[in-house]
């Protein structure tokens, strides 16, 4: 979350964007994994550099005990728009020797600035031949996109878990047109009309009474 989305910093001596100069290292990196079943898993670590790739690698090492190499690159146009962006994440599986890990790290470092490679039209898949000279198997491909699994159904389910007092508070704070509940991930706003909030209260009370009869 950026409290100041217009923050900026000059370019570094090597011409790269000064990401750490904007992000700083006085904060936390919060990663939420949602497997689609049960409750999402949330991991929190302190920022160590303000460089996103380094902080992600630190998170994987500290929070998930998974040594990893993270490389990110972005090419921005003068007007601030992103021309290209990409990266790679390599995690070590059990059984990898120290010598293999060191050799792999050296080959990843030899890639250099991936932002330049992206600007030249390369895609991360093309880097695999350099990282794994003995070849590798592609087990699957999943398109990357901005997506949030929120929905009105999940919003209503979350409200019901909070209980009738919380729903009544939302109802009291709302206006005639309804109350807005905003997703904490994508900022999508869901409007809950008064009649639907009252229906949720009725559902919670009915479910509580049924649970009490069963016990």
Rosetta blueprint (number, residue, H / E / L):
1 X L
2 X L
3 X L
4 X L
5 X L
6 X L
7 X L
8 X L
9 X L
10 X L
11 X L
12 X L
13 X L
14 X L
15 X L
16 X L
17 X L
18 X L
19 X H
20 X H
21 X H
22 X H
23 X H
24 X L
25 X L
26 X L
27 X L
28 X E
29 X E
30 X E
31 X E
32 X E
33 X E
34 X L
35 X L
36 X L
37 X L
38 X L
39 X L
40 X L
41 X E
42 X E
43 X E
44 X E
45 X E
46 X E
47 X L
48 X L
49 X L
50 X L
51 X L
52 X H
53 X H
54 X H
55 X H
56 X H
57 X H
58 X H
59 X H
60 X H
61 X H
62 X H
63 X H
64 X L
65 X L
66 X L
67 X L
68 X E
69 X E
70 X E
71 X E
72 X E
73 X E
74 X E
75 X E
76 X E
77 X L
78 X L
79 X L
80 X L
81 X L
82 X E
83 X E
84 X E
85 X E
86 X E
87 X E
88 X E
89 X E
90 X E
91 X E
92 X L
93 X L
94 X L
95 X L
96 X L
97 X L
98 X H
99 X H
100 X H
101 X H
102 X H
103 X H
104 X H
105 X H
106 X H
107 X H
108 X H
109 X H
110 X L
111 X L
112 X L
113 X L
114 X H
115 X H
116 X H
117 X H
118 X H
119 X H
120 X L
121 X L
122 X L
123 X L
124 X H
125 X H
126 X H
127 X H
128 X H
129 X H
130 X H
131 X H
132 X L
133 X L
134 X L
135 X L
136 X L
137 X L
138 X L
139 X L
140 X L
141 X L
142 X L
143 X L
144 X L
145 X L
146 X L
147 X L
148 X L
149 X L
150 X L
151 X L
152 X H
153 X H
154 X H
155 X H
156 X H
157 X H
158 X H
159 X H
160 X H
161 X H
162 X H
163 X L
164 X H
165 X H
166 X H
167 X H
168 X H
169 X H
170 X H
171 X H
172 X H
173 X H
174 X L
175 X E
176 X L
177 X L
178 X E
179 X E
180 X E
181 X E
182 X E
183 X L
184 X L
185 X L
186 X L
187 X L
188 X L
189 X E
190 X E
191 X E
192 X E
193 X L
194 X H
195 X H
196 X H
197 X H
198 X H
199 X H
200 X H
201 X H
202 X H
203 X H
204 X H
205 X H
206 X H
207 X H
208 X H
209 X H
210 X H
211 X H
212 X H
213 X H
214 X H
215 X L
